[in-house]
């Protein structure tokens, strides 16, 4: 009898434990510490990586803040407190390594993803002045530096230690056009790894540029192949990504001032005729790196700066940093544009989604960097309050089967200089 009673008690305890475990796993706010999202503070007094875990409903919970050992700083040409680029954070080696730019100290920091959080491994010179964007393939990492107008290659081991790429010139490779005539925005390997692509915005009276670099043995980049005057390049190419066939899809921020105007490069953010956003699709010649325009499509918003292609390759997403075409700035209306991607790489406007405004504080929010969850079901959009107030935030959108977005959550209270967004595991 005692043995039977003990067995009943044991079974009851096991059932209770199972129920508690099942309840916890069903909790929509249960944080998965293996699905991580990274952003940085870009603080001039000390840059930090902010680490978030993904909840089961796609929302985020902040887990940690880790110093990079470097500093952030205002970015030209407008002195914005954010890293005014795409790709300032890079996740590599199957999610085990994280690299970030320190644009205030001209360095790159590397982190190893450990079970108990990020571990700072290394901090090295970026090979130039004002690093803003990173790309990796295999165990090679490239950055583009704005003020020195060059790209620079590094190799890394499995622990995240960084060293200059063998055979590379001390100053890396120059861009085709020097700052301040152009201002680089992003660098990225093509999907096949045969080319590096760099977008460069043109300041007033100058045309934007897209450079391609042939990647040879030992991942060394060849001379820059300059592409200008193709499609909406004149409208300031900024962010980009590739479709499933390797076509290049680029967001265009729009003219800063009218062509031929030699006035100062001051963004006329309250002028609805400026910063008209668009996106352009190009095919890339794998041998020469030359671009051929496929087509241009307006974004329906202003300052179309960041572009990412969804994990299934069927849809592309663009953030309109100045929201919609009406100068009701920073409300988040029309903050994200959804495009369908055709079999030939062509883009078709589909819809827009609103990012969160920050009416509670009155601080203006400007949708920027994006990242997808590992399973491709959610899109995360960073919305820094670049002009005032530490109420930057990250919006979570659920991606429907039709590619359209539904906002499900917002995590706020981030510094106004919040920069970059990348997902890992």
N, C-alpha and C positions, 0 to 999 in steps of 0.2 A: 504494500500500500504506500509506504514512504517513497519507494522507488518510482511508482506511478505519479505521485504528487510532485516529486522532484522533476520528473519528465515534463509534466504539465507546466510547471513554473518556467523551466528552461525554454519550452516551445513558446510560451507567452512572451518571454523576454526577447526571443529572437524575432517574433512577430512585431513587437513594439519597435525594436531597433530597425527592422526592415521598413516599417511605416514611417519612422522618422527620416530614414535615409531617402525613401521615395519622395516624401514631402519636400525635403531639402532640394532634391534634384529637380522636382517639378516647380520649385520656386522660380518665378520669372525673373527675379533679381539675383539669382545665384550667379556669382561671378566665375567665369571660366578663365583661370590664370594661364591657360595655354593659348588663348586667343587674345592677342595684345594689340594695342594701338599706341603709337608714339607721336608726340608733338614736342616742340621746344619753346622755351620762354624768350629766347633771343635777348636776354637781359644784358645790358652793357656792364653791369657790375658782376656778372657771373651767369653764364648760360646753363640751363638745366634741361634735361629730358624728362617730360612728364609721361608716365606710363599708365595706361588704362586697360582694364580687363573688360571683356565683352560679356554682358548678361544674356540670358537665354532669349529675351525679347529683343535683343539687338542693342539695347541701351548700354551705357558705359559707366564704370565705376573707377575712379582714380585709385591706383595702387601705390604709386611711388613718384618721387622726384629725385633725379640723380644728376649731380654736377658733371659737366663735360670737361672741366678744367680750363675752358676758354671763355670768351665773352661774345655777346652779340653786339649789334650796333645799327644805327640808321643806314638804310640802303639808298644809294643814288638810283635814279636821277632826282627823286623827289624827297629824299630824306625820311621815307616811311620807316617806322620802328620795326616792321616785320622784315624777314628775308623775302624780298620782293621777287620771287622766282618759284619755279616748280621743281621738286626733287631735292629739297634741302636735307631730307632724311632718306637713307637708303637701307633696306633690310636685305641681307645676303646670307649665303650658306644655309639655305633651307630654313631661314628664320632664326638661326643661331647667333648671327652677328648684326649689329646695328651701327651705322655710320651717320654722323651729323656734321654739318658745317658750323664753324665758329667764325662768323663774318667779321667780328670785331678784332680777332687776333690772327686772322689768316691761317687758321688751322682746321684740321679734321680730327674728330675724336671717334674712337672705335670702342664698342661695348660688346661684351660676351653676355648672352642671355643665359642666366643661371636659374636654378630652381627657386632661389630666394630673391631673384630680381636681376637688374642690370649690374654688370661689373665693368667699370672703366678699365680698358686694357692699354690704350695708346692714344697719344695726341701728337700729330706731326704737321709740318708745314704743308700748305695746300699747293705749293709750287707757284704761287702768284699772290695777287692782292685782291681781296674781297671774293672769297669762294661763295657760290650761291646754290649750286646744283651738283648732284652726284648720280652716277650710274655704275652698276657692277655687272660683271659676267664672269662666271667661273671664279677665279681668285684674283681678278683685276678690277680696280676701282678707278674711275676717272672723275675729275671735277672740272668745272669751268669757273674761271676767275674773271670778275667784271672789270676791275680797274686795270689789271695787267693784260686783259684781252687775250687770254690763252687757256688751253686745256692742259691738264697734267695727269699723268697716270701713276698709280701706285699698285703694288701687289700686296696681298695679305695672306696670312696663314690661317689655319683653323682656329687659332686662339684670338685672332683679330689684330695681330701685330702688323704694322704697316711699314713698307719700305718703298723707295722709288723704283719705278719700272726699269728693268735692265735695258740698256741701249738707248734710253731716252735722253734727249738734250736736257741740260740743267733747267732750262725754262719751259720745257714741254713743247707744245706746238702753238704758234700764234693763230688767232682767228683771222679771217679775211679782212675784217674791218675793226678798227680800234675804237675804244672808249675815248671820248664821249659821243662820237658819231653814232655808235650803236651801243646798246646795253643788253648783255646776254641774259637769257631768262631760264634756259633749261638745256641739259645735255642728257643723251640717252643712246644706248646701243640699239641698233635695229634688231629685230627678233632673230635673224640668222647670225648676228654678231659680225657681219662683214663691214658695217659702217657705224660711225658715230655721227649723231645729228645734234646740232646746236642752233637754237633760235636766238635771234638778236633783234630787239626792238630798235627802231630808228627814231631818233629825236627829231624835232621840227626841221623841215627842209631836207630830211634825209629819208631814204628808203630802208625799210627793215630787211634783214638778211637771214637766210637759212644756210648754214654751213654744213657740209658733209665731209667726213674724213674716212678714207679707206683704212681699214684695220688689217695690218699685215701680220707676219710671223711674230710670235711672242707678244701679241696684242698691241703692237706699236702702231700709233696713228700716223698716217701720212699727211701731206699738206692739205690745207683747207680747200674744198671745192665750194666756191661762192655761188649762191642762187639768189637772184633778185628779180623783181619785176614779174613774178609769176603769181597770177591770181591776186589775192588780197595781201600779199607780202607787204605792200605799201602801208597796210593798216596795222602794222606792228604785231608780228607773230610772237606768241608768248608760250603757252603750254602745248604739249603734244603727246600723242600716243600712237600705237599702230593697231590696225585691224588684223584679222586672222590671216590675211594674205600678205601682210607686210607693208600695206599702203600707209602713208604718213598722214595723220589727221591732226590739224593744227588750229588752235584758237587764236583769233586776232583781236587785240585789245581796242583797236580803232585809233584814228588820228588823235594826236594830242593837240596840235594846232593845224590850221589849214595848210596844205602844201604850198611851199614858197614863202611862208611867213617865218621871218627870222627872229621872232620874238623869243623871250625866255621860255624854257621848257617847263612851264607851270601848268599842271593839269586843270583844265577848265571844267571842274566836276559839275557845276550847275548849268552848263551849257548843253542842252539836249541834242545839239547838232554834232557834238564831239563824243569820242569814245563809243561810236556805234559798233557793237560787237558782231563778230562773224566767225565762221569756221571754214577752213579750206582742206580739201583732200588732194593728196599728191601720190603719184607712183614714183618709185625710186629706181633708177638704173643701178643694178648691183655692181657694175664694173666702174662706172664713172662717178656715181653719186649724184648725177643730175636729176632734178625734179621735173615732173610733167604734171601740170595741173589737171585734176579730174573735175573739180567743181567747187563753187563757193556757196555758202548758205548763211544768211543773217541769223543771229542768235535770238533776236527779239529782246535783247537787253543791252546794257552798256558795259564796256570794259570786260569783254569775254577773255578772261585771263588763264584759267586752268582748264585742262581737258584730260579726261580719262575714259578709256574704253572698258566696258563691262567684261566680266570674266568669260561670258559666252560669246563675246565679239559681235553681238548683234546690235548693241546700242552704245552710243557715245554720250558723255555728260560734260557739260561746260558750265562753269560758275561765272555769272555776270557780276563782277565785283561792285559795280554801281547800280545793281538791280535793274529795274526795267527802263524803258526808253523815256519815261516821264521823269523829270528831275525831282522825284520824291525820295531822295537819296536815303540809303541805309535802312529802309523798311524791310528789306528782304523779299519784296514782291518780285517774282520772276527771277529769283536768285540762281536757279539751276535750269538749264535748258537740256532737254532730252532729244537726241537725234537717232534716227534709224540708220544703220550702216548697211549699204547695199553690197551685193556680191562683188562689184567692181570698185568698192571703196567709197562710192558716192554717199553723201549725207543728205538726209531728208529731215527737216524740222518736224518734230512730233508733239512736244508739249513743254510746259514749264512747271516748276514747283517753287514754292516760297520757302526761303530760309527764315529762321527766327529773327525778328527784330529785337531790340533791347529797350523797349519803351519804358521798362521799369526804372532804368537809370538815365535814360536819355542819351546814352552813349551810342554813337553810330556804329553799325556792324557792316562788315564788307565780306561777303562770301568768297572764299579763296581755295586753299588746298583741299583735295579729296583723296579718299582711300576706300577700298572695298573690303568687306569682311572676307575671311578665308574661304567661306563657302559661296561667296558671291551674292548672298541674299540681301545684304545691307550696304548702303552707301553712306560714308561718313563725310561731312562737310565742315571744315573749319571756318569759323566766322569771327575774325579778330576785330576788336574795336580800336582801329589804328589811330584814331584821333583823340580819344578820351576814354577814361574809365577802365578798370580791370574787370570787365564783364564779357570778355571774349568767350565764345562757347563753341561746342561741337554738336551739330545736328545729326541725328540718325534717321535715315530714310529706308523704308522697306522697298525693295525693288520687285515690282510685279512681273508676271509672265510676259506682259506687253511692254516691259521696260520702264513703265511710268513709276513715279515715286510717291510714297505716302510717308509723311513725317510721323515718327513714332516716339521720339524722345529728344531731349536736349540736356547736355551737361554744361554748366556755366561756371562763372567765377574765375576764369582764366585770365592771365595778364593781357593787357592791351597789345603787347608785342608778340603774342602767341604766333608761332610760325611753323609751317611744315606739317605733314600728316603722312604716316606710313603704317601699314598693318603688318603684323608678324604672328608668330606662334611660339 
